[in-house]
């Protein structure tokens, strides 16, 4: 039989300067459970399986093998992939079930992107989303996954005022949201912010090329790097971010030849979106991939399903069943524990 005992922790002195301080404060106690197995014939119940079941002899090739759990993806592990030919798989997610599916599919990195403003909240640009909204979405994503690196976008306005405010906002994404890295847009002009964040122990993913948060300055969503001067500026931007400590750089809306050359020049991975196959990895928006976004998709998107149509059919079916009375049926209802009299409600006025 198990027997509970209160065990007094003895003080162990530790010298600190001229003082001798206890290792553990006096009076601290702990509750220990001492199982006296020698006093009983009852066998200990194992955590898994049954102690009563004798081992079964099997041929070696029939013995179930332990499933290898993929190791956690980190910023340093992604840098280590550079030049290995192993593509870095990235996708966005904004909620628990989506993130769970993305993780199960084997993606390495999940971006809680400000694209949530478009595909989830219905805004025309990414500028409307707030820091609190990204934090909330990041919490949901982080609860769903273990292996992928969770990166949170820094929304428009959260890194535009000062270095101090940038760090404070990024710390909120990490501490409150659970993000393991942050992403911000811009090259040379943002390099000092990237350096400050890295010095504050926050991994940073850079983003150059087409910058959705710069839509008003640039007059729309325009491909970058199509001219010699523009291509050189992109390379300068990417090198500045790398020098500042970014662990990876998104290249968006960049000609494939330019993106491939930038990828060759960098020692950190590039993640392409509308930048061709010469990057070290690829990222797309989840809703675009599964056909859940409304309206036309960008040229660089490849849709692998039409989830919106599946959902429309399901909802039409529900509407039809409710209207014609075929839902709910007895299969979808609960019975009382005992037979109720017909007038069970008569005493209630």
Secondary structure, 3 states (H helix, E strand, C coil): CEEEEEEECCCCEEEECCEEEECCCCCCEEEEEEECHHHCCCCCCCCCCCCCCCCCCCCHHHCCCCCCCCCCCCHHHHHHCCCCCCCEEEEECCCHHHHHHHHHHCCCEEEECCCHHHHCCCCCCHHHCCHHHHHHHHHHHHHHCCCCEEEEECCCCCCCCCHHHHHHHHHHHHHCCCCCEEECCECHHHHHHHHHHHHCCCCEEEEEECCHHHHHHHCCCCCECCCHHHHHHHHHHHHHHHHHCCCEEEEECECHHHHHHHHHHCCCEEEEECCCCCCCEEEECHHHHHCCCCCCCCCCCCCCCCHHHHHHHHHHHHHHHHHHCCCCCHHHCCCCCCCCCCCCCCCCC
